[in-house]
Amino acid sequence: MFVLVIGGGKVGYYLTKELIESGHEVVLMEKDRSRAEQIADEIGSIVIAHDGCEGKYLGEAGCARADIVAAVTGDDEDNLVICQMAKHHFDVRRTIARVNNPKNESLFKHLGVDEIISPTRMILGSIEQDIPVHELLHLAALGEGELELIEAHLQTGSPAVGRAPRDLDIPDGCSLFAIIRDGVALPLRPDTVMREGDKVIAIGKTECEALLHGQLIGDAETADAR
Amino acid sequence: MKVVIVGCGRVGAVLAESFDAAGHEVVVVDLSTSAFDRLHTSFAGSAVRGDGTDEDTLRRAGAEDADLFLSMTEGDNRNVMAAQLAHESLGARRVIAKINDPVRAAAYASLGIATLCRTVLMADAVLGFVGERVSGMPGIAAPTGDHHGTHHAAAEPPPATVVHATATAGTDAPTSPEA
């Protein structure tokens, strides 16, 4: 597989090294010349010392025949433009962008970036796993990004406590399929009665989230009353 | 009409003053308050300090009901992102982004954004002035929406012309001037 990596910071550097070790063909673009030379000295002449946002240089780096373009610079706007250029100008099948501002995730999805990696969101997710929250926790984006794998921690005030999935008004296109109870994963059947403290794992369309939130967490006032 | 301008550099400031003088409602956005010093004291519009690629900042500047949104900062990619945020997420009606890389400018015109390319404009101005052959590329490339049949670009009816005199408004000028 031919992977074009843009951005030779820590992420781009280690990504390139790992990809080479797994036997892939890789080209790395890094616009800072001295950084590019430093990386090239170590891993060989697969580094191009040019700005990957410039259409001309993307073309010269072989973007048109890349299987995957990974834009991992530290700037969201650069990563967006790289992925869009790759997608729409060079017909690259799969584009991956690093996103720093979690609020940009939906814009990037909407604008056609295939995969969005948000370190901020991931760290936030880890922190939220450890503190009581009244929100749905996003575990992963599935499919083309229109489906979300979601975890809901059932607490007092949740309409789901003491009820089974068949008694709930689950929006179309959503599936509640497992619960984690006392550290053990159990299948969630239509008649499984949910308890306080259960973590419900669901897959649903992004737009169903508000409805799922209402069914599993409860409305805002109930949660705040805790 | 309501005009939101991101980037209060020389071009942004001149445009802000011109639209203001013509009686339009103008909001200028820039990261640095000192950039607003470029605006003449007679400028009656408003200035918002903030990052033009941040959705919250653009909402504060009123991009949601802007008739015209111009991104004129010094960064091509910042302009592209601000323009797409305004156009795709916030619903600004007409958007022009300054993109100095000709390849990127052409690519984004095909994605539904009018693009202004200083490189082409200036090179052609010089070549034309000394009587050499010019590129013939438009200084502002109108959205074409034909490139790869991109859905969201194709869904928008492209404005008939992009380069037009500011005073005699284009096809989608508001019908109720308040000024």
Boltz contact constraints between the chains, C-beta under 6 A:
constraints:
  - contact:
      token1: [A, 53]
      token2: [B, 77]
      max_distance: 6.0
  - contact:
      token1: [A, 54]
      token2: [B, 101]
      max_distance: 6.0
  - contact:
      token1: [A, 55]
      token2: [B, 103]
      max_distance: 6.0
  - contact:
      token1: [A, 55]
      token2: [B, 104]
      max_distance: 6.0
  - contact:
      token1: [A, 56]
      token2: [B, 103]
      max_distance: 6.0
  - contact:
      token1: [A, 77]
      token2: [B, 53]
      max_distance: 6.0
  - contact:
      token1: [A, 77]
      token2: [B, 77]
      max_distance: 6.0
  - contact:
      token1: [A, 77]
      token2: [B, 78]
      max_distance: 6.0
  - contact:
      token1: [A, 77]
      token2: [B, 81]
      max_distance: 6.0
  - contact:
      token1: [A, 78]
      token2: [B, 77]
      max_distance: 6.0
  - contact:
      token1: [A, 80]
      token2: [B, 81]
      max_distance: 6.0
  - contact:
      token1: [A, 81]
      token2: [B, 77]
      max_distance: 6.0
  - contact:
      token1: [A, 81]
      token2: [B, 80]
      max_distance: 6.0
  - contact:
      token1: [A, 85]
      token2: [B, 107]
      max_distance: 6.0
  - contact:
      token1: [A, 88]
      token2: [B, 148]
      max_distance: 6.0
  - contact:
      token1: [A, 89]
      token2: [B, 107]
      max_distance: 6.0
  - contact:
      token1: [A, 103]
      token2: [B, 55]
      max_distance: 6.0
  - contact:
      token1: [A, 107]
      token2: [B, 89]
      max_distance: 6.0
  - contact:
      token1: [A, 110]
      token2: [B, 88]
      max_distance: 6.0
  - contact:
      token1: [A, 111]
      token2: [B, 84]
      max_distance: 6.0
